[in-house]
Amino acid sequence: MNQMKSLSNSILFLCIIFSVTITAQEAKYADLLQNIDSREKTSLNGKWDIIVDPLENGFYNHRLQEYDKGYFKNAKMQSPSDLVEYNFDTSLQLNVPGDWNTQMDKLYYYEGTLWYKKDFNYTATSNEESFLYFEAVNYEAIVYLNGEKLGKHVGGYTPFQFNVTDKLVEGNNFVVVKVDNKRKKENVPTVNQDWWNYGGITRSVHLINVPKTHIEDYSVQLEKGVTNKISGWVSVANAKDGDAVSVQIPELKKTVKATVKDGKASFVINAKPSLWSPDSPKLYEVVLETTTDKIIDQIGFRTVTTDGSKILINGKETFLKGISIHEEAAFKTGRVVSVEECKVLLNWAKELGCNFLRLAHYPHSEAMVKEAEKMGFLIWSEIPVYWTIQFENEDTYANAENQLTEMISRDKNRASVVLWSMANETPESEPRLAFIGNLAKKARQLDNTRLITAALDTQGTSDDGNLIEDPLGEVVDVIGINNYCGWYYADVDACSSIKWASAYNKPMIMSEIGGGALFGLHGDKNEIWTEEYQEALFKSNIEMMKNIDFMAGLSPWILMDFRSSRRPLRRIQDDFNRKGLISEQGMKKKAFFTLQEYYLDMDKK
Ligand code: GCU
């Protein structure tokens, strides 16, 4: 008996060590230069030469053999005889950043490969490194510099970079990018999505020059659970053990020195900063310095926690008065490509009375997150694990995890981001639970300070009305619920009396409610597509939500009408999802004022 006991004890002991090792395993962030705004960079934005290539002739020969594997080394598309047709010098041009669908009528529906080319000059400087940095390309990018393949990136909404230090030449260089936005079952998102598949180099491209020994990444945040200790780390490339790093917060009169060990310097600053909050979005200048490099960032310090069904910001219960937003530009439509276009959407959200934004269904631009932070918005940031993802496909999981890692790597210093969303409306199954459970574990390894969430479907109804019991509720910190009472189910008038119950003692955010209306279409409130119908739907759903005592916030669907291939109804939708409270031409519908009144009344209490 003793022998058995000691054997089981040792197995248990080994399991504990193994699990501790796994937990303690340092999470690896993406290889991304943190805070490129603070870096010396050359913009490669502007006109790029393009070649539309639906048959991918520029990538495969007629035997479907990849030119990259030696059949075609020179990506200038001009040398091999059978590619004489592919001449960038006489080709059309597109603006970068920008989707191709709204730049050329004949590319409106285009899903396939399109080649981009840009010439640029480079003057070498000694003792520096250079990176080609793409803020986003939808969906797959294969990048060549001066005819040499640098690599591939998959995922349409997160940044990626290539170290091109040894590949640039003095004077003229050229970069070629093969962009392919074809939807595929194994992709993230998969083939079915309720937003337009805008393809292209949709965010800015930079050539970033940094000192050879440079600050590559860092984290500067309040230590979890306290408001009097700032801790973090700075990773320095090409540094030697013992190299000095200083972290200064001048306004707090704090400077700490740290030393590099194995490429990273950790630090703690004892300080009691004024806390960032929606009412007071205080940002501090933080200066990170080594003997060769200096980075300045604007960082806010706050805590975000839950207590039962409440969400606490800096220990204070905070109701999230939100709205969902797609990255669709007002007026011109298409992908948002500028800070000005971000501000149009953010100012409308501020006018609506919001303190919270659900940036759906994919990571929005860094500019959007930083502008929202300055304006005091709390942010729900999400990866496009949307609907019927291939949950049993390992490559699909790796893709999703990579996009999650890139999202967290880029925005880990942003006080505005309080929720990382793993998914949206995914059908319940064991593989889905495992897939999203692993994503949540990864997110917590990378960042144990923010809350994990996911938007779930409205589930089965019980005698108590709608019951929240999705097993994913066990995994997340905050449960998102998408509920279309009065649109996809039930009569509008019935919504106000629907009761809700939850199997979990956790905060719920009503992450979507809503219905479609064409701006300017007026009629009886029972007539679908009228502004009056949408207004009545919001009134009835607001009455319902007032009675959900475990609801900690909401982000109704959606701030502005947005383009979607699922919405062709001529004369009403015309390729736009009309659930916006504002039309894509900036016209506010009646329901905008209904939601605004709900938020303003809340502030009076
Ligand atoms: C879903 C989905 C959204 C979609 C919306 C709609 O809940 O999350 O992406 O646009 O419903 O049907 O309009």
Boltz pocket constraint, residues with backbone or C-beta under 6 A from the ligand:
constraints:
  - pocket:
      binder: B
      contacts: [[A, 194], [A, 361], [A, 424], [A, 425], [A, 482], [A, 512], [A, 557], [A, 577], [A, 579]]
      max_distance: 6.0
